[in-house]
Amino acid sequence: MRVRKWLSGAFAVLLLSLAALMLLLVLFDWNLLRPTINEKVSAALNRPFAIEGNLSVVWQREPEEGGWRAWLPWPHFAAEQLVLGNPEWAEGDTFVSLDRVRFRLAPLPLLWKTVSIPRIELGAPFANLQRLADGRANWTFDLGSQQPDQTAEPSPWTLDIGTIGFDQGVVSLDDQVSKTRIEAQIDPLGAPIPFAQIVGENAAQRLAEEHTAAQDYAFAWRAKGRFQGQAVSGSGKVGGLLALHSANLPFPLQADVRIGATRIRVAGSLTDPQRLGILDLRLRLAGASLSQLYPLTGVTLPDTPPYATDGRLQADLRDAGGASFRYQDFNGRIGDSDIHGDLTFVTRQPRPKLSGQLTSNQLLFADLAPLIGADSNAEKQERGAAASQPANKVLPVEQFRTERWRSMDADVRLTGKRIVHSDQLPINDLDTHVVLNDGQLSLEPLRFGVAGGSLDAQIRLNGAVAPMQGQVRLSARELKLKQLFPTFAPMQTSLGALNGDAKLSGTGNSVAALLGTANGELKMLINDGAVSRGLLEIAGLNVGNYLVGKLFGDDEVTINCAAADLGIKQGLMSTRLFVVDTENSVIRVDGSANFASERLDFDVTPASKGLRIFSLRSPLYVRGTFKEPNAGVQATPLALRGVGLVALGVAVAPAAGLLALVAPSGGDEPSQCAPLLRQMQKSGGKG
């Protein structure tokens, strides 16, 4: 009996104690704790912190919990006018301020040492983010002289935050490292906008099937400032609830941003934002040149004409091997050329890598010119680049940006169905494999069809050394003359073709520098063709026009064979053999072209066949520069002689080397070049 009374009394005391505790919690003025809280937080963060407004706790039941849990009251915390200060070196006093913070705490998880906060609401957030050139940032915290105890066990307590809600706010960023100054304003929309209305029904349905339906857009934002010296402006929309607890609840994003001449438009979602998880966006890019994306993305892309693309961007930022970005099924244009494909960019170590496949139905040759700096100064200025090509130079002096080559790797395959150089000369079936590895760039193969034949090249550029080293091998086979000059009527009866090989190596960071130091050779054969002023007018060869007029008058002349073997040493290309065999003469060309100085020095010596006597009694010359060549008649008269193959016979070895390029001229007609080259060998042997 006494035990029962004792237990009853103890239970009554416990109930009274709990009731007194609850009454104390309900009636307690929590503002009395503000000085203590401010002091403790300020000491822990080594920053001034203050709750300047009211601090309160309200206990409320949570009916949505269901069952007996619905009767358990939860504490609802509210604090107003919170301010976290800046470190001493930062400009201004305030780092972050909030008009109010509200959240509720689940009591039961405390029993298993979990602080569970289903939702936090932030009122009128303001953030002033700063980073100095030395790397100090006010969003990193100096915890004072306290050093972590390496032997201490990790805290058994865990923090679980479900969602974060927010309303209108302001965020400013002054980052001297990236040279960025931006201020953004966030305001609530008058009425929420459905996710599908922005991204489209198909994209919204796909997201719902893969994860879950996204929330509506609830806030609009706008921003302006500068990035890397360029003006930045943008606007867009976001959701109002950032889900940290559920990795599958998408957060809607939409943005339209202009950075200099580049415009970026995205619409889609971010899932698992706590770990910056998966982005799924429709991405549209447009700008003056793809190379201008480098400071924005770190992706090395070439100089191009104005471009625009539209595709799906998926990003997984959690991969242990590096965040990956995949631009899928995109379509676009570069200049007047179309481009389609898939690209993947992985931020791996030691260098990120770009890989994928690109295709084009029609590439304009003019759109490829910026790849080697061969576009005009006007075209450079149009895309915002400095005009670098001197007015008196022909070879491109545009510098290759080899420092960017060393910042990433690449493995991209490009195929093009048709390349348009002009309406009369289509190039087809482009196939090239671009590989960039630690600053070394290769195009192997670089292959395409032209004029019924094929051109096959291998290009290697080593940008890992200074100056850059380059190697080129080129092979042209069966380029049909009547297709090379489709608008020239006399050539349409031609069965001839052009065959050639080239091998070059040089050093320098531009096309001009590479050719100016080049070593190698060029061999070429043309058989069964024709030449006239009309043909050279089509080709735009004014100097050649003058020479043809002096040699042949205005008549069309059949070419039996044109053979050239040119040696190149330290940028000086010299003729080892250069002969044109026509129906009534043999023409020999001697001299050199200096790629370093861009100067020409050639002599053109004709010799008549049979009894025909040339009206021209003196050899011709070609002098001047690549930009402004000039031609004329030399004062030295021609020696009267016949075919002149005795003089040509000294080139026995070059003639033998060119025989490898001889190919049938088409049909049953034999090549005209083989007899000429063999006759030169015999003449050289007799001499």
C-alpha positions as CSV (number, residue, x, y, z in Angstrom):
1,M,0.0,0.0,0.0
2,R,2.8,2.4,0.9
3,V,4.6,1.5,-2.3
4,R,1.5,2.3,-4.3
5,K,1.1,5.7,-2.6
6,W,4.8,6.3,-3.2
7,L,4.6,5.5,-6.9
8,S,1.4,7.6,-7.2
9,G,3.1,10.5,-5.5
10,A,6.2,10.2,-7.7
11,F,4.1,10.1,-10.9
12,A,2.2,13.2,-9.7
13,V,5.5,15.0,-9.1
14,L,6.7,14.0,-12.6
15,L,3.5,15.3,-14.2
16,L,3.7,18.5,-12.3
17,S,7.4,18.9,-13.2
18,L,6.6,18.3,-16.9
19,A,3.7,20.7,-16.7
20,A,5.9,23.3,-15.0
21,L,8.5,22.7,-17.7
22,M,6.0,23.1,-20.5
23,L,4.6,26.2,-18.8
24,L,8.1,27.6,-18.5
25,L,8.8,26.9,-22.1
26,V,5.6,28.5,-23.2
27,L,5.9,31.6,-21.0
28,F,9.7,32.0,-21.2
29,D,10.9,35.2,-22.8
30,W,13.4,33.8,-25.3
31,N,14.8,37.3,-25.9
32,L,16.7,36.9,-22.7
33,L,18.9,34.4,-24.4
34,R,19.8,36.7,-27.4
35,P,23.0,38.1,-25.8
36,T,24.2,34.7,-25.0
37,I,23.4,33.3,-28.4
38,N,25.0,36.3,-30.1
39,E,28.2,36.0,-28.1
40,K,28.5,32.2,-28.6
41,V,27.9,32.4,-32.4
42,S,30.2,35.3,-32.8
43,A,33.0,33.5,-31.0
44,A,32.5,30.3,-32.9
45,L,32.5,32.0,-36.3
46,N,35.1,34.7,-35.4
47,R,32.6,37.2,-37.0
48,P,30.1,39.6,-35.4
49,F,26.7,38.0,-35.2
50,A,23.5,39.4,-33.8
51,I,19.8,38.7,-33.6
52,E,18.6,42.2,-33.4
53,G,14.8,41.6,-33.5
54,N,12.4,39.4,-31.6
55,L,13.3,35.7,-30.8
56,S,10.4,33.4,-30.0
57,V,9.4,29.8,-29.7
58,V,5.8,28.6,-30.2
59,W,4.7,25.0,-29.5
60,Q,2.3,23.6,-32.0
61,R,0.9,20.2,-32.9
62,E,1.5,18.8,-36.4
63,P,-1.7,17.1,-37.6
64,E,-0.1,16.0,-40.8
65,E,2.1,13.6,-38.8
66,G,-0.9,11.3,-38.2
67,G,-1.6,8.9,-35.3
68,W,-0.4,9.6,-31.8
69,R,2.4,11.8,-33.3
70,A,-0.2,14.3,-34.3
71,W,-0.7,15.1,-30.5
72,L,3.0,15.7,-29.9
73,P,3.8,19.5,-30.0
74,W,6.7,20.7,-32.0
75,P,8.7,23.9,-31.2
76,H,8.4,26.6,-34.0
77,F,11.3,29.0,-33.8
78,A,11.2,32.5,-35.2
79,A,14.0,35.2,-35.2
80,E,14.0,38.6,-36.7
81,Q,16.6,41.0,-38.0
82,L,19.6,38.6,-38.1
83,V,23.0,40.0,-39.2
84,L,26.3,38.2,-39.8
85,G,29.3,40.6,-40.2
86,N,32.3,40.6,-42.6
87,P,35.9,39.9,-41.6
88,E,38.0,43.0,-41.0
89,W,39.6,43.0,-44.5
90,A,36.3,43.0,-46.4
91,E,34.5,46.1,-47.6
92,G,31.4,46.9,-45.6
93,D,30.1,45.6,-42.3
94,T,27.5,43.0,-43.4
95,F,28.1,39.6,-45.0
96,V,24.6,38.2,-44.7
97,S,21.4,39.7,-43.3
98,L,17.9,38.3,-43.0
99,D,14.7,40.1,-42.0
100,R,13.4,36.8,-40.4
101,V,14.1,33.1,-40.1
102,R,11.4,30.6,-39.3
103,F,11.8,26.8,-38.8
104,R,10.3,23.9,-36.8
105,L,12.2,21.2,-35.0
106,A,11.0,17.6,-34.9
107,P,11.4,16.4,-31.2
108,L,11.4,12.6,-31.6
109,P,14.6,12.4,-33.8
110,L,16.5,14.1,-31.0
111,L,16.3,10.7,-29.2
112,W,18.6,9.3,-31.8
113,K,20.8,12.4,-32.0
114,T,19.4,13.8,-35.2
115,V,18.5,17.5,-35.5
116,S,15.6,17.3,-38.0
117,I,14.3,20.5,-39.5
118,P,11.7,19.8,-42.2
119,R,11.7,23.4,-43.5
120,I,13.5,26.7,-43.1
121,E,11.9,29.9,-44.3
122,L,14.3,32.9,-45.0
123,G,12.8,36.4,-45.2
124,A,14.4,39.1,-47.4
125,P,17.9,37.5,-47.6
126,F,20.8,39.8,-48.4
127,A,24.3,38.5,-49.2
128,N,27.4,40.5,-50.0
129,L,30.0,38.0,-51.4
130,Q,33.6,39.2,-51.8
131,R,36.9,37.6,-52.8
132,L,40.3,39.3,-53.0
133,A,43.0,38.7,-55.6
134,D,45.0,36.7,-53.0
135,G,42.1,34.2,-52.7
136,R,40.7,35.4,-49.3
137,A,36.9,35.1,-49.5
138,N,34.3,36.3,-47.0
139,W,32.3,33.1,-47.5
140,T,35.0,31.0,-45.8
141,F,35.3,31.3,-42.1
142,D,38.4,31.7,-39.9
143,L,37.6,29.7,-36.8
144,G,40.4,31.4,-34.9
145,S,43.3,29.6,-33.3
146,Q,41.3,26.5,-32.5
147,Q,42.9,23.5,-34.2
148,P,40.8,20.4,-34.8
149,D,41.6,17.5,-32.5
150,Q,42.7,14.8,-34.9
151,T,42.2,12.1,-32.3
152,A,38.6,13.2,-31.4
153,E,35.8,11.1,-32.6
154,P,33.3,12.7,-35.0
155,S,30.2,14.1,-33.4
156,P,27.3,11.6,-33.2
157,W,24.8,14.3,-34.0
158,T,23.6,14.8,-37.6
159,L,21.7,17.7,-39.2
160,D,18.8,16.9,-41.5
161,I,17.3,19.9,-43.4
162,G,14.3,19.1,-45.7
163,T,13.6,22.3,-47.7
164,I,14.5,25.9,-47.8
165,G,12.0,28.5,-48.7
166,F,12.8,32.1,-49.4
167,D,11.3,35.3,-50.7
168,Q,12.6,38.5,-52.3
169,G,16.3,39.3,-51.7
170,V,19.5,40.8,-53.0
171,V,22.9,39.1,-53.7
172,S,26.0,40.9,-54.7
173,L,29.3,39.4,-55.8
174,D,32.7,41.1,-56.1
175,D,35.3,38.5,-57.1
176,Q,38.7,39.8,-58.0
177,V,40.0,36.4,-58.9
178,S,37.5,35.9,-61.8
179,K,37.2,39.7,-62.3
180,T,33.4,39.6,-61.6
181,R,31.1,42.2,-60.2
182,I,27.4,41.3,-60.3
183,E,24.3,42.3,-58.3
184,A,21.2,40.2,-58.5
185,Q,17.6,41.0,-57.3
186,I,15.0,38.3,-56.6
187,D,11.3,39.2,-56.4
188,P,8.2,37.0,-56.2
189,L,6.1,36.6,-59.3
190,G,2.6,37.9,-59.3
191,A,1.3,34.4,-59.8
192,P,3.3,31.1,-60.1
193,I,4.1,29.9,-63.6
194,P,3.7,26.2,-64.4
195,F,7.0,24.4,-65.1
196,A,5.6,22.9,-68.4
197,Q,4.8,26.4,-69.6
198,I,8.5,27.3,-69.7
199,V,10.2,24.1,-70.7
200,G,7.4,22.5,-72.8
201,E,5.1,19.6,-72.2
202,N,7.5,16.9,-73.5
203,A,10.4,18.0,-71.2
204,A,8.1,18.3,-68.2
205,Q,6.7,14.8,-68.8
206,R,10.2,13.3,-69.2
207,L,11.3,14.9,-65.9
208,A,8.2,13.6,-64.1
209,E,8.9,10.1,-65.4
210,E,12.6,10.2,-64.5
211,H,12.3,11.9,-61.1
212,T,9.1,13.6,-60.1
213,A,7.1,16.6,-61.3
214,A,8.9,19.9,-60.7
215,Q,7.3,22.7,-58.7
216,D,6.1,25.9,-60.4
217,Y,8.3,28.9,-61.0
218,A,7.7,31.3,-58.1
219,F,10.3,34.0,-58.3
220,A,11.8,36.2,-61.0
221,W,15.4,37.4,-60.8
222,R,17.5,39.9,-62.7
223,A,21.2,40.7,-62.6
224,K,23.8,43.0,-64.1
225,G,27.5,43.7,-63.7
226,R,30.7,42.8,-65.4
227,F,32.7,39.6,-66.0
228,Q,36.3,39.4,-67.3
229,G,35.9,43.0,-68.5
230,Q,32.7,42.3,-70.3
231,A,29.2,43.6,-69.5
232,V,26.8,41.1,-68.0
233,S,23.1,41.3,-67.8
234,G,20.5,38.6,-67.3
235,S,17.0,37.7,-66.0
236,G,15.1,34.5,-65.3
237,K,12.9,32.6,-63.0
238,V,13.3,30.0,-60.2
239,G,11.2,28.0,-57.9
240,G,10.4,29.0,-54.3
241,L,11.4,25.9,-52.5
242,L,14.8,24.4,-52.6
243,A,14.6,20.7,-51.6
244,L,17.7,19.5,-49.7
245,H,16.2,16.4,-48.1
246,S,14.7,14.8,-51.2
247,A,17.3,14.3,-54.0
248,N,14.5,13.6,-56.5
249,L,12.5,16.8,-56.1
250,P,13.6,19.0,-59.0
251,F,14.2,22.7,-58.5
252,P,13.1,24.7,-61.6
253,L,15.6,27.1,-63.3
254,Q,15.3,29.5,-66.2
255,A,17.8,32.1,-67.3
256,D,18.6,34.4,-70.2
257,V,22.1,35.9,-69.8
258,R,24.2,38.1,-72.0
259,I,28.0,38.2,-71.4
260,G,29.6,40.5,-74.0
261,A,28.6,39.2,-77.4
262,T,27.6,35.8,-76.0
263,R,24.0,34.9,-75.1
264,I,23.1,31.9,-72.9
265,R,19.5,30.7,-72.5
266,V,18.6,27.8,-70.2
267,A,15.4,26.3,-69.0
268,G,15.0,23.1,-66.9
269,S,15.7,21.7,-63.5
270,L,18.3,21.0,-60.8
271,T,17.9,17.8,-58.7
272,D,19.7,17.0,-55.5
273,P,20.8,20.6,-54.9
274,Q,22.4,19.7,-51.6
275,R,25.2,18.0,-53.5
276,L,24.8,20.1,-56.7
277,G,23.6,16.9,-58.3
278,I,22.0,16.6,-61.7
279,L,21.2,19.4,-64.2
280,D,18.7,18.8,-67.0
281,L,18.4,21.9,-69.1
282,R,17.5,23.0,-72.6
283,L,20.6,25.1,-73.5
284,R,20.7,27.6,-76.3
285,L,24.0,29.4,-77.0
286,A,24.7,32.2,-79.5
287,G,27.7,34.5,-79.9
288,A,30.3,36.1,-82.1
289,S,32.8,33.2,-81.8
290,L,33.0,29.9,-80.0
291,S,36.4,30.8,-78.7
292,Q,34.7,33.4,-76.5
293,L,33.2,30.6,-74.4
294,Y,36.7,29.7,-73.0
295,P,36.7,32.2,-70.1
296,L,33.1,31.2,-69.2
297,T,33.5,27.4,-69.4
298,G,37.2,26.5,-69.6
299,V,36.5,24.6,-72.8
300,T,39.0,25.3,-75.6
301,L,37.1,26.0,-78.8
302,P,38.4,27.5,-82.1
303,D,37.8,31.0,-83.5
304,T,34.6,30.9,-85.6
305,P,32.1,33.1,-87.3
306,P,28.9,33.9,-85.4
307,Y,27.2,30.8,-84.1
308,A,24.0,29.6,-82.5
309,T,23.2,26.1,-81.0
310,D,20.2,24.5,-79.3
311,G,20.2,21.2,-77.5
312,R,19.8,19.4,-74.2
313,L,22.4,19.8,-71.5
314,Q,22.7,17.1,-68.8
315,A,25.2,17.4,-66.0
316,D,26.2,15.1,-63.2
317,L,28.2,17.1,-60.7
318,R,28.6,14.2,-58.2
319,D,30.8,11.8,-60.2
320,A,34.0,10.8,-58.4
321,G,35.9,10.9,-61.7
322,G,34.9,14.5,-62.2
323,A,31.7,16.4,-63.0
324,S,30.4,15.5,-66.4
325,F,28.4,17.7,-68.9
326,R,26.7,16.2,-71.9
327,Y,25.3,18.5,-74.7
328,Q,23.0,16.1,-76.5
329,D,21.3,16.1,-79.9
330,F,22.1,19.7,-80.5
331,N,21.5,21.5,-83.7
332,G,23.0,24.8,-84.7
333,R,24.9,26.9,-87.2
334,I,28.4,28.4,-87.4
335,G,28.4,31.2,-89.9
336,D,26.3,29.8,-92.8
337,S,27.3,26.2,-92.0
338,D,25.0,23.8,-90.1
339,I,26.3,21.7,-87.2
340,H,24.8,18.8,-85.2
341,G,26.0,16.2,-82.7
342,D,26.7,15.2,-79.1
343,L,29.6,16.5,-76.9
344,T,30.7,15.4,-73.5
345,F,32.9,17.4,-71.2
346,V,34.4,15.8,-68.1
347,T,36.3,17.7,-65.4
348,R,38.8,14.9,-64.8
349,Q,42.4,15.1,-63.6
350,P,45.0,16.0,-64.7
351,R,43.1,17.8,-67.4
352,P,39.4,18.0,-68.4
353,K,38.4,16.3,-71.6
354,L,36.0,17.1,-74.4
355,S,34.8,14.2,-76.6
356,G,32.0,13.5,-79.0
357,Q,30.9,13.4,-82.6
358,L,29.9,16.3,-84.9
359,T,28.2,16.2,-88.3
360,S,27.4,18.8,-90.9
361,N,25.3,18.6,-94.0
362,Q,26.9,21.7,-95.5
363,L,30.1,23.5,-94.4
364,L,31.1,26.7,-96.1
365,F,34.8,26.9,-96.7
366,A,34.8,30.6,-95.5
367,D,33.5,29.4,-92.1
368,L,36.6,27.2,-91.7
369,A,39.0,30.1,-92.4
370,P,39.2,31.4,-88.8
371,L,40.6,28.0,-87.7
372,I,44.0,29.0,-89.3
373,G,43.6,32.7,-89.0
374,A,42.8,33.0,-92.7
375,D,39.7,35.2,-92.3
376,S,39.9,38.9,-93.0
377,N,40.5,41.7,-90.5
378,A,36.9,42.8,-91.1
379,E,35.7,39.3,-90.1
380,K,37.9,39.3,-87.0
381,Q,36.6,42.7,-85.9
382,E,33.0,41.5,-86.5
383,R,33.4,38.8,-83.8
384,G,35.3,41.2,-81.5
385,A,38.8,40.0,-82.2
386,A,41.8,42.2,-82.8
387,A,42.7,42.7,-86.5
388,S,46.0,41.0,-86.7
389,Q,46.6,40.4,-90.5
390,P,49.1,43.0,-91.9
391,A,47.8,44.6,-95.1
392,N,50.9,43.6,-97.1
393,K,50.9,39.9,-96.0
394,V,49.1,36.9,-97.5
395,L,50.0,34.1,-95.1
396,P,47.9,34.2,-91.9
397,V,49.8,35.6,-88.9
398,E,47.0,34.8,-86.4
399,Q,48.6,33.1,-83.4
400,F,47.5,29.7,-82.3
401,R,46.4,29.8,-78.7
402,T,48.6,26.9,-77.6
403,E,48.3,27.9,-73.9
404,R,44.6,26.9,-74.1
405,W,45.6,23.6,-75.7
406,R,47.4,22.6,-72.5
407,S,44.4,23.3,-70.4
408,M,42.3,20.4,-71.7
409,D,42.2,17.3,-73.8
410,A,39.9,16.4,-76.7
411,D,38.8,13.5,-78.8
412,V,36.2,14.6,-81.4
413,R,35.2,13.1,-84.7
414,L,33.8,15.5,-87.4
415,T,32.1,14.4,-90.6
416,G,30.8,16.8,-93.3
417,K,28.6,15.7,-96.2
418,R,29.4,18.8,-98.3
419,I,31.9,21.6,-98.1
420,V,31.2,24.6,-100.3
421,H,34.3,26.5,-101.5
422,S,32.3,28.0,-104.4
423,D,29.2,27.1,-106.3
424,Q,31.4,25.5,-109.0
425,L,33.7,23.5,-106.7
426,P,31.9,21.4,-104.1
427,I,34.0,19.3,-101.6
428,N,32.3,16.3,-100.1
429,D,32.6,13.6,-97.5
430,L,34.8,15.4,-95.0
431,D,36.1,13.0,-92.3
432,T,38.5,14.1,-89.6
433,H,39.5,12.9,-86.1
434,V,40.7,15.7,-83.8
435,V,42.8,14.6,-80.8
436,L,44.2,17.0,-78.3
437,N,46.4,15.5,-75.6
438,D,48.6,17.6,-73.2
439,G,49.0,20.4,-75.7
440,Q,49.6,18.2,-78.8
441,L,47.0,18.5,-81.5
442,S,46.5,16.1,-84.3
443,L,44.1,15.7,-87.2
444,E,44.5,12.1,-88.4
445,P,42.9,11.6,-90.7
446,L,41.8,14.8,-92.4
447,R,40.2,13.4,-95.5
448,F,37.7,14.6,-98.1
449,G,36.6,14.2,-101.7
450,V,37.0,17.0,-104.2
451,A,36.6,17.1,-108.0
452,G,36.0,13.4,-108.3
453,G,39.2,12.6,-106.4
454,S,40.4,12.6,-102.9
455,L,42.6,14.6,-100.6
456,D,44.1,12.8,-97.5
457,A,46.2,14.7,-94.9
458,Q,47.7,14.1,-91.5
459,I,48.4,17.2,-89.4
460,R,50.3,17.2,-86.1
461,L,50.9,20.4,-84.1
462,N,52.9,20.2,-80.8
463,G,51.8,23.1,-78.7
464,A,53.5,21.7,-75.6
465,V,56.8,23.2,-76.7
466,A,57.6,26.8,-77.6
467,P,57.7,27.7,-80.4
468,M,55.1,25.2,-81.6
469,Q,56.3,22.4,-83.9
470,G,54.2,21.3,-86.9
471,Q,54.2,18.4,-89.4
472,V,51.9,18.0,-92.4
473,R,51.6,15.2,-94.9
474,L,49.3,15.6,-97.8
475,S,48.2,13.4,-100.7
476,A,46.0,14.4,-103.6
477,R,44.8,11.8,-106.0
478,E,42.7,11.8,-109.2
479,L,41.4,15.4,-108.9
480,K,39.6,15.6,-112.3
481,L,40.4,18.8,-114.2
482,K,37.0,19.1,-115.8
483,Q,35.5,19.1,-112.2
484,L,38.1,21.5,-110.9
485,F,37.1,24.0,-113.6
486,P,33.4,23.0,-114.3
487,T,32.5,26.4,-115.9
488,F,35.4,26.4,-118.4
489,A,34.0,24.8,-121.5
490,P,37.3,23.6,-123.2
491,M,38.2,21.7,-120.0
492,Q,35.0,19.6,-120.1
493,T,36.6,17.4,-122.8
494,S,39.6,16.8,-120.7
495,L,40.3,13.4,-119.3
496,G,43.2,14.6,-117.2
497,A,43.7,14.7,-113.5
498,L,45.9,16.2,-110.8
499,N,48.0,14.1,-108.5
500,G,50.3,15.4,-105.8
501,D,52.2,14.8,-102.5
502,A,53.5,17.2,-99.9
503,K,55.5,16.8,-96.8
504,L,56.3,19.8,-94.5
505,S,57.6,20.4,-91.1
506,G,58.2,23.7,-89.3
507,T,58.2,25.7,-86.1
508,G,56.2,28.7,-85.1
509,N,52.9,29.7,-83.6
510,S,51.1,30.8,-86.8
511,V,50.6,29.5,-90.3
512,A,53.0,32.2,-91.6
513,A,55.7,31.2,-89.0
514,L,55.3,27.5,-89.7
515,L,55.8,28.0,-93.5
516,G,58.5,30.6,-92.9
517,T,60.6,27.9,-91.2
518,A,59.4,24.9,-93.2
519,N,61.4,22.0,-94.5
520,G,60.0,19.4,-96.9
521,E,58.9,18.9,-100.5
522,L,56.0,19.3,-102.9
523,K,55.4,17.1,-105.9
524,M,52.6,17.5,-108.4
525,L,51.6,16.2,-111.8
526,I,48.8,17.4,-114.1
527,N,48.1,15.6,-117.4
528,D,45.8,16.1,-120.4
529,G,44.6,19.6,-119.5
530,A,44.2,23.0,-121.2
531,V,45.3,26.5,-120.4
532,S,44.0,29.9,-121.7
533,R,43.4,33.4,-120.5
534,G,39.8,32.5,-119.8
535,L,40.9,29.6,-117.5
536,L,43.3,31.9,-115.5
537,E,40.7,34.6,-115.2
538,I,38.4,32.0,-113.5
539,A,41.3,31.1,-111.2
540,G,42.0,34.8,-110.5
541,L,45.6,34.5,-111.5
542,N,46.5,37.9,-112.9
543,V,50.2,37.1,-113.2
544,G,49.4,33.8,-114.9
545,N,47.1,35.7,-117.3
546,Y,50.1,37.9,-118.3
547,L,52.3,34.9,-118.8
548,V,49.8,33.0,-120.9
549,G,49.3,36.0,-123.1
550,K,53.0,36.4,-123.7
551,L,53.6,32.7,-124.3
552,F,50.5,31.7,-126.4
553,G,48.5,34.8,-127.2
554,D,44.8,34.4,-126.7
555,D,44.5,30.9,-127.9
556,E,43.6,27.9,-125.9
557,V,46.6,25.6,-125.4
558,T,46.5,21.9,-124.6
559,I,48.7,20.8,-121.7
560,N,50.1,17.3,-122.2
561,C,51.8,17.4,-118.8
562,A,52.7,19.8,-116.0
563,A,55.2,18.4,-113.5
564,A,56.7,20.0,-110.5
565,D,59.1,18.8,-107.8
566,L,59.8,21.6,-105.3
567,G,62.1,21.4,-102.4
568,I,61.6,23.5,-99.3
569,K,64.4,24.4,-96.8
570,Q,64.0,27.0,-94.0
571,G,61.0,28.5,-95.7
572,L,62.6,28.8,-99.1
573,M,60.8,26.8,-101.8
574,S,63.1,26.1,-104.8
575,T,62.4,24.4,-108.1
576,R,64.1,21.1,-108.5
577,L,61.9,20.5,-111.5
578,F,59.1,22.5,-112.9
579,V,58.1,21.9,-116.5
580,V,55.0,22.3,-118.6
581,D,54.7,20.3,-121.8
582,T,52.1,21.7,-124.2
583,E,51.2,20.8,-127.8
584,N,53.7,23.2,-129.3
585,S,56.3,24.0,-126.6
586,V,58.1,22.9,-123.4
587,I,58.2,25.6,-120.7
588,R,60.6,25.4,-117.8
589,V,60.2,27.4,-114.6
590,D,63.2,28.0,-112.3
591,G,63.5,30.0,-109.1
592,S,62.1,30.2,-105.6
593,A,59.4,31.5,-103.3
594,N,60.4,32.7,-99.9
595,F,57.6,32.0,-97.4
596,A,59.4,34.0,-94.6
597,S,59.6,37.2,-96.6
598,E,56.7,36.3,-99.0
599,R,58.8,37.2,-102.0
600,L,58.8,35.5,-105.5
601,D,61.8,35.0,-107.8
602,F,61.0,32.9,-110.8
603,D,62.2,32.7,-114.4
604,V,60.0,31.2,-117.1
605,T,61.8,29.8,-120.2
606,P,59.9,28.5,-123.2
607,A,61.3,26.2,-125.9
608,S,59.4,25.6,-129.1
609,K,58.7,22.2,-130.6
610,G,59.3,21.3,-134.3
611,L,59.5,24.1,-136.8
612,R,57.2,26.6,-134.9
613,I,59.0,29.8,-134.0
614,F,58.0,31.7,-130.9
615,S,57.4,35.4,-131.3
616,L,58.8,35.7,-127.8
617,R,62.6,35.9,-127.9
618,S,63.4,36.5,-124.2
619,P,62.5,34.6,-121.0
620,L,59.9,35.9,-118.6
621,Y,60.2,36.6,-114.9
622,V,57.9,36.7,-111.9
623,R,59.1,38.9,-109.0
624,G,57.5,40.9,-106.2
625,T,55.6,39.7,-103.2
626,F,52.8,37.2,-102.6
627,K,50.5,40.1,-102.1
628,E,51.6,42.1,-105.2
629,P,53.5,39.9,-107.7
630,N,54.7,41.4,-110.9
631,A,55.8,39.8,-114.2
632,G,57.7,40.9,-117.2
633,V,60.1,40.1,-120.0
634,Q,63.8,39.7,-119.3
635,A,66.4,41.5,-121.3
636,T,68.4,38.3,-122.0
637,P,67.3,36.8,-125.4
638,L,66.4,33.2,-125.8
639,A,68.9,30.8,-127.3
640,L,67.5,29.2,-130.5
641,R,67.1,25.5,-129.8
642,G,64.6,22.8,-130.3
643,V,62.6,20.9,-127.7
644,G,65.0,21.8,-125.0
645,L,64.9,18.5,-123.2
646,V,68.7,18.4,-123.1
647,A,68.6,21.4,-120.7
648,L,65.8,19.7,-118.7
649,G,67.6,16.4,-118.5
650,V,69.7,17.6,-115.6
651,A,66.7,16.8,-113.4
652,V,67.0,13.1,-113.7
653,A,66.3,12.3,-110.0
654,P,63.2,14.6,-109.7
655,A,61.8,13.2,-112.9
656,A,62.2,9.6,-111.6
657,G,60.5,10.6,-108.3
658,L,57.5,12.1,-110.1
659,L,56.9,8.9,-112.1
660,A,55.2,7.5,-108.9
661,L,52.4,10.0,-109.3
662,V,51.6,9.0,-112.9
663,A,48.1,7.7,-113.2
664,P,46.0,6.8,-116.3
665,S,44.3,9.9,-117.7
666,G,41.0,8.2,-118.0
667,G,39.3,5.9,-120.4
668,D,41.8,4.1,-122.7
669,E,44.0,7.2,-123.1
670,P,47.5,6.8,-121.6
671,S,49.0,9.6,-119.4
672,Q,51.0,12.2,-121.3
673,C,53.3,12.7,-118.3
674,A,55.0,9.2,-118.3
675,P,56.7,9.7,-121.8
676,L,57.8,13.2,-120.9
677,L,59.4,12.1,-117.6
678,R,61.1,9.1,-119.2
679,Q,62.4,11.2,-122.0
680,M,63.9,13.6,-119.5
681,Q,65.6,10.7,-117.7
682,K,67.1,9.5,-121.0
683,S,68.2,13.0,-122.0
684,G,69.8,13.5,-118.6
685,G,71.6,10.2,-118.9
686,K,73.0,11.1,-122.3
687,G,74.1,14.6,-121.1
